[in-house]
Amino acid sequence: MPERNGANRAFWSGTVSFGLVSVPVVLMPANRSGGARLRMLAPDGTPLARHYVCPRDERALADDDIVRGYEVRRGKFVIVTDEELDALEPKKSREIDLREFVPAEAIDPIYFERAYYLAPADESAKAYALLASVMERTKRAGIATFVMRGKEYLVALVAERGIIRAVTMRFADEVRSARDVGLPERPRTPATRVRAFARAIGAHRGRALDPAELEDTHAERVAELAKRKLKRHEDVVRVERAEEPEEEIDLLDALRSALRAPGRAPAAAPGRRAGGRRRTRKATRRKKRAA
């Protein structure tokens, strides 16, 4: 059943480029959040909001009181400003820059992080289909980089059944080796034990993975529990939503003004300092979570 609320809409568009080849594409998420969605509530049922608190004097901090620090040594930080971080952001680009094609089986799944679907854009359906077909036939995956929301990502482009997926990858320093976690070297195993294990595995062999086996039964049990309690009117709380803060309303007004007047920079919202772009977005997200 198709998803609603724009979940199947593209949120990024660009071009897969290598050599003289350019294929316009759009990016759509292949994953979605799952599990039982539980909120933290106060005893009276009011949804709780998260705030940063200084552990020294237990004082709640406002957004303008918070700065970022890079820990150079244990307990020693260097303050990094929003402007300095902005200057380090990768150059904006609409290209998925393919570096090389490697055997798909050579990529260890431990490096895979989050999957997206690449879909053809504009009139690129034929070029997209050709690229997917050749990648699938040669069993090659593309290793590429692209910039999204001010961050550069490393991705693997994998083709299967005429569809290309872009899977973001962890960097080498983000992956721990077996030696890092203290696993022993592979010991010698008697041939009789190997054959016994092979027979046991063969007895449980399946032709393919059935997606029905991947259902989150715990989330389903939590949802059923909530439905039963709701039907019995047991432990049901109703909370009036608080009015939006004045700063949030001013920010929305500024955005609306910018949309009505293309090319004009929106006015800064009250309480927002210069260069505080990230901080404003962070404050907005917190207000939405608290609502």
ABEGO torsion letter per residue (X at the ends): XBBBGGAABBABBBBBBBEABBBBBBBBBABBBBEBBBBBBBAAGBBBBBBBBBAAAGBBBBAAABBBBBBABBGBBBBBBAAAAAAABBBBBABBBBABBBBAAABBAAABABBBBBBBBEAAAAAAAAAAAAAAAAGBBBBBBBBBGGBBBBBBBBBBGGBBBBBBBBBAAABBBAAAAGBBBBBBBBAAAAAAAAAAAAAABBABBBAAAABBAAAAAAAAAAAAAAAAGBGBBBBBBBBBBAAAAAAAAAAAAAAABBGBBBBBBBGBBBGAAAAAAAAAAAAAAAX
